Amino acid sequence: MSTATYQAPTLEGAVMVTTPTRQLKPELEQIVEDILGLRALATTTGFMTFKSQRDILAQLTPKDQAAVGRALATREKQQTK
């Protein structure tokens, strides 16, 4: 009976591959700004804006929704730094 050994890959000499940042279409950039504005309104005044945000996002295709979601996540990370 033979025993197989496994060696975990190391990061030495590895090159980190990053995906290029995608530029949003101008109309999607405006939607990102609108969503951030609605979130700011909710934070400062307590006015619930979830339905407004949902109405804006419901008009988009799933692909555009994903792009807006990625842009929102990136912007939120930048604001917390």
MMTF fields as JSON, N, C-alpha, C and O atoms, coordinates in Angstrom:
{
  "mmtfVersion": "1.0.0",
  "mmtfProducer": "UNKNOWN",
  "numBonds": 323,
  "numAtoms": 324,
  "numGroups": 81,
  "numChains": 1,
  "numModels": 1,
  "chainsPerModel": [1],
  "groupsPerChain": [81],
  "chainIdList": ["A"],
  "bondAtomList": [4, 2, 8, 6, 12, 10, 16, 14, 20, 18, 24, 22, 28, 26, 32, 30, 36, 34, 40, 38, 44, 42, 48, 46, 52, 50, 56, 54, 60, 58, 64, 62, 68, 66, 72, 70, 76, 74, 80, 78, 84, 82, 88, 86, 92, 90, 96, 94, 100, 98, 104, 102, 108, 106, 112, 110, 116, 114, 120, 118, 124, 122, 128, 126, 132, 130, 136, 134, 140, 138, 144, 142, 148, 146, 152, 150, 156, 154, 160, 158, 164, 162, 168, 166, 172, 170, 176, 174, 180, 178, 184, 182, 188, 186, 192, 190, 196, 194, 200, 198, 204, 202, 208, 206, 212, 210, 216, 214, 220, 218, 224, 222, 228, 226, 232, 230, 236, 234, 240, 238, 244, 242, 248, 246, 252, 250, 256, 254, 260, 258, 264, 262, 268, 266, 272, 270, 276, 274, 280, 278, 284, 282, 288, 286, 292, 290, 296, 294, 300, 298, 304, 302, 308, 306, 312, 310, 316, 314, 320, 318],
  "bondOrderList": [1, 1, 1, 1, 1, 1, 1, 1, 1, 1, 1, 1, 1, 1, 1, 1, 1, 1, 1, 1, 1, 1, 1, 1, 1, 1, 1, 1, 1, 1, 1, 1, 1, 1, 1, 1, 1, 1, 1, 1, 1, 1, 1, 1, 1, 1, 1, 1, 1, 1, 1, 1, 1, 1, 1, 1, 1, 1, 1, 1, 1, 1, 1, 1, 1, 1, 1, 1, 1, 1, 1, 1, 1, 1, 1, 1, 1, 1, 1, 1],
  "groupList": [{"groupName": "MET", "atomNameList": ["N", "CA", "C", "O"], "elementList": ["N", "C", "C", "O"], "formalChargeList": [0, 0, 0, 0], "bondAtomList": [1, 0, 2, 1, 3, 2], "bondOrderList": [1, 1, 2], "singleLetterCode": "M", "chemCompType": "L-PEPTIDE LINKING"}, {"groupName": "SER", "atomNameList": ["N", "CA", "C", "O"], "elementList": ["N", "C", "C", "O"], "formalChargeList": [0, 0, 0, 0], "bondAtomList": [1, 0, 2, 1, 3, 2], "bondOrderList": [1, 1, 2], "singleLetterCode": "S", "chemCompType": "L-PEPTIDE LINKING"}, {"groupName": "THR", "atomNameList": ["N", "CA", "C", "O"], "elementList": ["N", "C", "C", "O"], "formalChargeList": [0, 0, 0, 0], "bondAtomList": [1, 0, 2, 1, 3, 2], "bondOrderList": [1, 1, 2], "singleLetterCode": "T", "chemCompType": "L-PEPTIDE LINKING"}, {"groupName": "ALA", "atomNameList": ["N", "CA", "C", "O"], "elementList": ["N", "C", "C", "O"], "formalChargeList": [0, 0, 0, 0], "bondAtomList": [1, 0, 2, 1, 3, 2], "bondOrderList": [1, 1, 2], "singleLetterCode": "A", "chemCompType": "L-PEPTIDE LINKING"}, {"groupName": "TYR", "atomNameList": ["N", "CA", "C", "O"], "elementList": ["N", "C", "C", "O"], "formalChargeList": [0, 0, 0, 0], "bondAtomList": [1, 0, 2, 1, 3, 2], "bondOrderList": [1, 1, 2], "singleLetterCode": "Y", "chemCompType": "L-PEPTIDE LINKING"}, {"groupName": "GLN", "atomNameList": ["N", "CA", "C", "O"], "elementList": ["N", "C", "C", "O"], "formalChargeList": [0, 0, 0, 0], "bondAtomList": [1, 0, 2, 1, 3, 2], "bondOrderList": [1, 1, 2], "singleLetterCode": "Q", "chemCompType": "L-PEPTIDE LINKING"}, {"groupName": "PRO", "atomNameList": ["N", "CA", "C", "O"], "elementList": ["N", "C", "C", "O"], "formalChargeList": [0, 0, 0, 0], "bondAtomList": [1, 0, 2, 1, 3, 2], "bondOrderList": [1, 1, 2], "singleLetterCode": "P", "chemCompType": "L-PEPTIDE LINKING"}, {"groupName": "LEU", "atomNameList": ["N", "CA", "C", "O"], "elementList": ["N", "C", "C", "O"], "formalChargeList": [0, 0, 0, 0], "bondAtomList": [1, 0, 2, 1, 3, 2], "bondOrderList": [1, 1, 2], "singleLetterCode": "L", "chemCompType": "L-PEPTIDE LINKING"}, {"groupName": "GLU", "atomNameList": ["N", "CA", "C", "O"], "elementList": ["N", "C", "C", "O"], "formalChargeList": [0, 0, 0, 0], "bondAtomList": [1, 0, 2, 1, 3, 2], "bondOrderList": [1, 1, 2], "singleLetterCode": "E", "chemCompType": "L-PEPTIDE LINKING"}, {"groupName": "GLY", "atomNameList": ["N", "CA", "C", "O"], "elementList": ["N", "C", "C", "O"], "formalChargeList": [0, 0, 0, 0], "bondAtomList": [1, 0, 2, 1, 3, 2], "bondOrderList": [1, 1, 2], "singleLetterCode": "G", "chemCompType": "PEPTIDE LINKING"}, {"groupName": "VAL", "atomNameList": ["N", "CA", "C", "O"], "elementList": ["N", "C", "C", "O"], "formalChargeList": [0, 0, 0, 0], "bondAtomList": [1, 0, 2, 1, 3, 2], "bondOrderList": [1, 1, 2], "singleLetterCode": "V", "chemCompType": "L-PEPTIDE LINKING"}, {"groupName": "ARG", "atomNameList": ["N", "CA", "C", "O"], "elementList": ["N", "C", "C", "O"], "formalChargeList": [0, 0, 0, 0], "bondAtomList": [1, 0, 2, 1, 3, 2], "bondOrderList": [1, 1, 2], "singleLetterCode": "R", "chemCompType": "L-PEPTIDE LINKING"}, {"groupName": "LYS", "atomNameList": ["N", "CA", "C", "O"], "elementList": ["N", "C", "C", "O"], "formalChargeList": [0, 0, 0, 0], "bondAtomList": [1, 0, 2, 1, 3, 2], "bondOrderList": [1, 1, 2], "singleLetterCode": "K", "chemCompType": "L-PEPTIDE LINKING"}, {"groupName": "ILE", "atomNameList": ["N", "CA", "C", "O"], "elementList": ["N", "C", "C", "O"], "formalChargeList": [0, 0, 0, 0], "bondAtomList": [1, 0, 2, 1, 3, 2], "bondOrderList": [1, 1, 2], "singleLetterCode": "I", "chemCompType": "L-PEPTIDE LINKING"}, {"groupName": "ASP", "atomNameList": ["N", "CA", "C", "O"], "elementList": ["N", "C", "C", "O"], "formalChargeList": [0, 0, 0, 0], "bondAtomList": [1, 0, 2, 1, 3, 2], "bondOrderList": [1, 1, 2], "singleLetterCode": "D", "chemCompType": "L-PEPTIDE LINKING"}, {"groupName": "PHE", "atomNameList": ["N", "CA", "C", "O"], "elementList": ["N", "C", "C", "O"], "formalChargeList": [0, 0, 0, 0], "bondAtomList": [1, 0, 2, 1, 3, 2], "bondOrderList": [1, 1, 2], "singleLetterCode": "F", "chemCompType": "L-PEPTIDE LINKING"}],
  "groupTypeList": [0, 1, 2, 3, 2, 4, 5, 3, 6, 2, 7, 8, 9, 3, 10, 0, 10, 2, 2, 6, 2, 11, 5, 7, 12, 6, 8, 7, 8, 5, 13, 10, 8, 14, 13, 7, 9, 7, 11, 3, 7, 3, 2, 2, 2, 9, 15, 0, 2, 15, 12, 1, 5, 11, 14, 13, 7, 3, 5, 7, 2, 6, 12, 14, 5, 3, 3, 10, 9, 11, 3, 7, 3, 2, 11, 8, 12, 5, 5, 2, 12],
  "groupIdList": [1, 2, 3, 4, 5, 6, 7, 8, 9, 10, 11, 12, 13, 14, 15, 16, 17, 18, 19, 20, 21, 22, 23, 24, 25, 26, 27, 28, 29, 30, 31, 32, 33, 34, 35, 36, 37, 38, 39, 40, 41, 42, 43, 44, 45, 46, 47, 48, 49, 50, 51, 52, 53, 54, 55, 56, 57, 58, 59, 60, 61, 62, 63, 64, 65, 66, 67, 68, 69, 70, 71, 72, 73, 74, 75, 76, 77, 78, 79, 80, 81],
  "secStructList": [7, 7, 7, 7, 7, 7, 7, 7, 7, 7, 7, 6, 6, 7, 7, 7, 7, 7, 7, 7, 7, 7, 7, 7, 7, 2, 2, 2, 2, 2, 2, 2, 2, 2, 2, 2, 2, 2, 2, 2, 2, 2, 2, 2, 2, 7, 7, 7, 7, 2, 2, 2, 2, 2, 2, 2, 2, 2, 6, 1, 7, 2, 2, 2, 2, 2, 2, 2, 2, 2, 2, 2, 2, 2, 2, 2, 2, 2, 2, 2, 7],
  "xCoordList": [0.847, 0.0, 0.892, 1.769, 0.67, 1.504, 0.8, -0.427, 1.605, 1.071, 1.365, 2.51, 0.342, 0.516, 0.757, 0.124, 1.664, 1.912, 1.37, 1.372, 0.917, 0.357, 1.123, 1.314, 1.561, 2.252, 1.403, 1.068, 1.068, 0.246, 1.035, 2.232, 0.388, 1.092, 1.506, 0.82, 2.612, 3.093, 2.916, 2.689, 3.019, 2.847, 4.165, 4.173, 5.261, 6.547, 6.559, 6.24, 6.92, 7.0, 5.651, 5.587, 4.583, 3.259, 2.997, 3.428, 2.313, 1.949, 0.481, -0.359, 0.172, -1.22, -1.916, -1.466, -2.988, -3.731, -4.946, -5.741, -5.078, -6.243, -7.06, -6.528, -8.34, -9.202, -9.224, -9.211, -9.257, -9.289, -10.6, -11.648, -10.537, -11.758, -12.619, -12.13, -13.863, -14.789, -15.394, -15.774, -15.476, -16.095, -17.598, -18.053, -18.36, -19.812, -20.334, -19.741, -21.444, -22.124, -22.606, -22.909, -22.681, -23.084, -24.426, -24.587, -25.388, -26.691, -26.596, -27.319, -25.713, -25.53, -24.763, -25.016, -23.834, -23.112, -24.089, -23.963, -25.055, -26.074, -26.938, -27.322, -27.243, -28.02, -27.243, -27.817, -25.937, -25.101, -25.16, -25.303, -25.05, -25.119, -26.492, -26.574, -27.561, -28.91, -29.082, -29.636, -28.608, -28.722, -27.929, -28.412, -26.71, -25.912, -26.593, -26.546, -27.223, -27.961, -29.152, -29.415, -29.866, -31.005, -30.545, -31.202, -29.418, -28.882, -28.455, -28.645, -27.88, -27.478, -28.708, -28.692, -29.759, -31.01, -31.558, -31.996, -31.533, -32.026, -31.178, -31.71, -29.869, -28.982, -29.176, -29.222, -29.291, -29.358, -30.738, -30.849, -31.787, -33.129, -33.954, -34.953, -33.541, -34.326, -35.467, -36.226, -35.594, -36.635, -36.302, -35.196, -37.22, -36.978, -36.988, -37.961, -35.905, -35.783, -35.628, -35.281, -35.876, -35.693, -36.574, -36.122, -37.815, -38.729, -38.266, -38.334, -37.799, -37.286, -36.07, -35.945, -35.178, -34.0, -34.412, -33.887, -35.35, -35.816, -36.469, -36.269, -37.255, -37.901, -36.875, -37.051, -35.811, -34.756, -34.07, -33.863, -33.72, -32.985, -33.853, -33.331, -35.16, -36.06, -36.134, -36.49, -35.804, -35.864, -34.649, -34.633, -33.636, -32.393, -32.409, -33.161, -31.578, -31.378, -30.527, -29.842, -30.554, -29.716, -28.228, -27.52, -27.764, -26.354, -26.043, -25.003, -26.936, -26.742, -26.879, -26.165, -27.793, -27.921, -26.629, -26.196, -26.015, -24.751, -23.651, -22.854, -23.604, -22.596, -22.796, -21.826, -24.043, -24.336, -23.977, -23.434, -24.272, -23.924, -22.428, -21.974, -21.655, -20.191, -19.693, -18.81, -20.26, -19.843, -20.197, -19.414, -21.369, -21.761, -20.822, -20.422, -20.473, -19.573, -18.203, -17.597, -17.721, -16.426, -16.462, -15.538, -17.521, -17.64, -17.734, -17.155, -18.46, -18.58, -17.247, -16.924, -16.463, -15.126, -14.243, -13.486, -14.327, -13.522, -13.898, -13.031, -15.188, -15.646, -15.243, -15.074, -15.084, -14.733, -13.24, -12.81, -12.437, -10.982, -10.528, -9.333],
  "yCoordList": [-1.167, 0.0, 1.229, 1.365, 2.123, 3.314, 4.488, 4.553, 5.391, 6.575, 7.784, 8.016, 8.542, 9.742, 10.928, 11.058, 11.774, 12.986, 14.176, 14.215, 15.122, 16.336, 17.514, 17.635, 18.381, 19.583, 20.775, 20.933, 21.597, 22.762, 23.769, 23.946, 24.429, 25.424, 26.622, 26.98, 27.22, 28.391, 29.63, 29.536, 30.777, 32.029, 32.589, 33.646, 31.92, 32.42, 32.452, 31.46, 33.57, 33.704, 33.854, 33.944, 33.882, 34.018, 35.475, 36.382, 35.681, 37.022, 37.227, 36.412, 38.311, 38.601, 39.182, 40.175, 38.567, 39.019, 39.788, 39.274, 40.999, 41.798, 42.064, 42.178, 42.158, 42.461, 43.969, 44.712, 44.422, 45.866, 46.451, 45.809, 47.666, 48.3, 48.659, 49.172, 48.389, 48.654, 50.034, 50.416, 50.762, 52.074, 51.901, 51.24, 52.494, 52.416, 53.344, 54.384, 52.954, 53.833, 55.057, 54.947, 56.209, 57.435, 57.31, 57.837, 56.616, 56.488, 55.6, 55.822, 54.607, 53.767, 54.519, 54.331, 55.365, 56.194, 57.131, 57.364, 57.662, 58.527, 57.735, 58.259, 56.498, 55.658, 55.398, 55.42, 55.15, 54.958, 56.212, 56.113, 57.38, 58.635, 58.797, 59.234, 58.446, 58.553, 57.623, 58.025, 56.39, 55.422, 55.916, 55.857, 56.402, 56.924, 58.122, 58.282, 58.958, 60.095, 59.657, 60.229, 58.649, 58.146, 57.513, 57.666, 56.802, 56.214, 57.297, 57.163, 58.365, 59.479, 60.14, 60.522, 60.272, 60.831, 59.974, 60.496, 58.672, 57.762, 57.861, 57.81, 58.003, 58.08, 59.377, 59.368, 60.478, 61.772, 62.103, 62.75, 61.673, 62.062, 60.924, 61.16, 59.692, 58.555, 58.217, 57.28, 58.974, 58.725, 57.442, 57.307, 56.509, 55.218, 55.374, 55.858, 54.962, 55.105, 53.766, 53.735, 52.666, 51.354, 51.158, 50.612, 51.595, 51.415, 52.236, 51.767, 53.446, 54.28, 53.631, 53.62, 53.091, 52.415, 51.198, 50.965, 50.438, 49.243, 49.613, 48.924, 50.704, 51.132, 51.523, 51.225, 52.186, 52.574, 51.332, 51.221, 50.406, 49.212, 48.245, 47.493, 48.246, 47.322, 47.61, 46.728, 48.825, 49.196, 48.7, 48.783, 48.185, 47.769, 46.286, 45.501, 45.923, 44.514, 43.9, 44.63, 42.581, 41.954, 42.282, 42.451, 42.37, 42.702, 44.118, 44.346, 45.063, 46.434, 46.521, 47.289, 45.736, 45.708, 45.242, 45.794, 44.22, 43.712, 44.77, 44.924, 45.49, 46.536, 47.656, 48.163, 48.038, 49.068, 48.571, 49.327, 47.318, 46.75, 46.751, 47.074, 46.385, 46.409, 47.834, 48.069, 48.779, 50.175, 50.707, 51.439, 50.339, 50.775, 50.191, 50.893, 48.925, 48.289, 48.958, 49.18, 49.276, 49.935, 51.313, 51.696, 52.057, 53.423, 53.378, 54.228, 52.393, 52.282, 51.927, 52.429, 51.068, 50.73, 51.958, 52.169, 52.78, 53.987, 54.985, 55.68, 55.064, 56.005, 55.597, 56.451, 54.293, 53.822, 53.869, 53.755, 54.031, 54.072, 55.374, 55.571],
  "zCoordList": [0.0, 0.0, 0.0, 0.852, -0.952, -1.032, -0.361, -0.29, 0.116, 0.767, -0.103, -0.491, -0.403, -1.22, -0.301, 0.746, -0.698, 0.091, -0.677, -1.907, 0.081, -0.509, 0.036, 1.246, -0.852, -0.421, -0.845, -2.019, 0.12, -0.16, -0.985, -0.758, -1.933, -2.737, -1.876, -0.918, -2.228, -1.498, -2.354, -3.56, -1.733, -2.453, -2.967, -3.597, -2.719, -3.2, -4.713, -5.368, -5.254, -6.703, -7.386, -8.612, -6.62, -7.221, -7.565, -6.852, -8.622, -9.047, -8.737, -9.118, -8.049, -7.712, -8.936, -9.507, -9.319, -10.484, -9.988, -9.201, -10.447, -10.082, -11.331, -12.436, -11.134, -12.268, -12.459, -11.478, -13.671, -13.895, -13.398, -13.478, -12.89, -12.426, -13.627, -14.633, -13.503, -14.597, -14.409, -13.302, -15.483, -15.453, -15.625, -16.559, -14.723, -14.825, -15.902, -16.191, -16.489, -17.424, -16.643, -15.455, -17.287, -16.573, -15.85, -14.749, -16.462, -15.804, -14.55, -13.579, -14.573, -13.386, -12.302, -11.112, -12.713, -11.744, -11.03, -9.827, -11.766, -11.165, -10.186, -9.141, -10.507, -9.599, -8.322, -7.233, -8.441, -7.25, -6.371, -5.152, -6.987, -6.239, -5.569, -4.421, -6.282, -5.715, -4.508, -3.485, -4.631, -3.535, -2.322, -1.191, -2.565, -1.447, -0.793, 0.427, -1.606, -1.063, -0.222, 0.836, -0.691, 0.076, 1.386, 2.415, 1.349, 2.581, 3.562, 4.77, 3.035, 3.9, 4.516, 5.686, 3.738, 4.251, 5.381, 6.406, 5.197, 6.223, 7.489, 8.598, 7.327, 8.486, 9.255, 10.485, 8.549, 9.226, 9.77, 10.811, 9.088, 9.521, 10.1, 10.779, 9.836, 10.281, 9.337, 9.586, 8.255, 7.258, 6.514, 5.989, 6.459, 5.82, 4.292, 3.713, 3.662, 2.211, 1.5, 0.32, 2.192, 1.587, 0.357, -0.65, 0.434, -0.7, -1.895, -3.031, -1.654, -2.747, -3.398, -4.623, -2.576, -3.113, -3.941, -5.03, -3.413, -4.117, -5.444, -6.444, -5.465, -6.703, -7.766, -8.947, -7.343, -8.284, -8.843, -10.052, -7.963, -8.39, -9.185, -10.008, -8.96, -9.655, -11.153, -11.935, -11.554, -12.962, -13.754, -14.982, -13.053, -13.698, -14.058, -13.481, -15.008, -15.322, -14.211, -13.496, -14.051, -13.028, -13.183, -12.189, -14.41, -14.653, -14.163, -13.545, -14.435, -13.968, -12.447, -11.803, -11.875, -10.417, -9.768, -8.757, -10.359, -9.825, -9.927, -9.001, -11.033, -11.213, -10.193, -9.629, -9.957, -8.958, -7.569, -6.763, -7.28, -5.979, -5.731, -4.633, -6.759, -6.617, -6.398, -5.573, -7.136, -6.988, -5.597, -4.993, -5.096, -3.751, -2.696, -1.767, -2.832, -1.881, -1.906, -0.858, -3.099, -3.214, -2.583, -1.865, -2.846, -2.286, -0.769, -0.092, -0.217, 1.234, 1.864, 2.941, 1.213, 1.716, 1.725, 2.673, 0.677, 0.592, 1.678, 2.208, 2.015, 3.028, 4.429, 5.299, 4.662, 6.014, 6.258, 7.406, 5.226, 5.407, 6.002, 6.219]
}
